[in-house]
């Protein structure tokens, strides 16, 4: 087939994420074969010969609660020893398993630093609604999906850029804590190893995850292409340092200046002059509307 829709959940990612993958080759070259599933999704039917794929609980269960660190109010990282016992999936992302690095370069990093975990401030009203929402259901007011520990995440999306209003895509609700997941937790649900850093802000960090192909799915497609090309692959013995952390805090203008490229002009629509309403105001407006209906 020249094209096929692949679901990341079929390749050991605890998230349903279907993407159209196109493969092409010159007539004189071998056309790559599409990769076959490596697991069966945890919320699907078993497939003979394959293992059950990871769940949201497998992905997030060993991470400490970001809300328990006051430091994460003003930072996206904290040093901690509160990591729990990892699942097989989480051990791989924490680089504790024998095959964690696969064909990539090993990185020098500090595994006791929890990164990309800036806290999100929620009102007491929102937290109550999140707590009352059943796992695997959608919270009716915010329309946020609540993860189930034995299920899969919904598709993590990126939101829109400044030209289209700069709207943040909703992050799912954690199955255990009454809050939205952190960027690190999104990374876990996407298949990113813990050494990989995202932008320090929740908005840009979440966009980076939502815009990307889950690494396990990308690995499966890349392996198929390498096989068709007849590439001889080997494990790297090199060990690399992480990049400059300060770059992760640059805004668009500062990044353009640093990399000496034209700065993108944001076309955020400010004509209305309206400000974003607080959650308490939204709740009050809904209650007032219900009262009028019953008068």
C-alpha positions, 0 to 999 in steps of 0.5 A: 500500500502507498499509504496507511493509517498507523495508530501509536497505540499499536507500537507501545504508546499508551495513547490512541494517536492515528496518523497517515503515513506515506511511503514512497520510493523510486521505481528502481528502489524497494518500497518500504513495507509498513511496520506491523504492530508490536503490541496490542493496545491495552484497551483492545482485543488481545493479538496472538503472539503480541504483548499487551501495550502500556497503560496510563498507569504504566506511564505515570504511576512512578512519577511523584505528584508535581503539586507536592513541590512548591518549587514547581510554582516558579520552575519546571524542574526539581531534584527529588528522590520520590520516584516510585517503582517503575513499570517495564514501560517507565523503566525504559523511559527512565533509561533503566532497562538494558535496551533503553538507548537502542541505536541512539547516543547515550546522554549524560543526564541527572535522573533524580531531577524531575523536569518539564513539570511546572504546576498548573494552578486550578481553582477549588471548583475545578479540582472538585469537578476533576475529582468527581469525574469518572476515569475514562470520562469527559468532565462536562464543563471543561470538556477535559478527558480524564485518564484511566489508570488501566486505559489509554490517553486520548490524542494529545494535541498542540493547540494553535499558534499566534496567527490563529489565536494562540489557544492552548489545547486541553491537557487530560486530567490525571487519573489520580490527582485532581489536575491536568497532567504536566508536560513531563506526564504528556511526554510519558504518554507520548513515549519520550524518555525522561532525559528529553527536555521540553520548553520550560513553559507549559504552553510551548512544552505541550505544543512540542509534544502535541506536534510531534510523532511519538518516538516509538512510532517514529522508530517503527517507521524508521526501522522499516525505511532502513530495512528497505534501504539495506542499511546496516545499523549498529549501536553507538558507543558515544555519550553526549551531553545535553544541550544548553538548558537556557535555550528552553526558556527563550520566547519567540523573539529571543529565539529568533535573535539567538538563531539569527532568523527573522522574528515571527510576528504574532497575529493574535486577534485583540480586536475585541479587547475581551479578557479571559474569564476566571473559572469562578466567573464561568461557573457563576454565569452557568448557574445564573443561566440555569436559574433563568431557565427554571424561572 
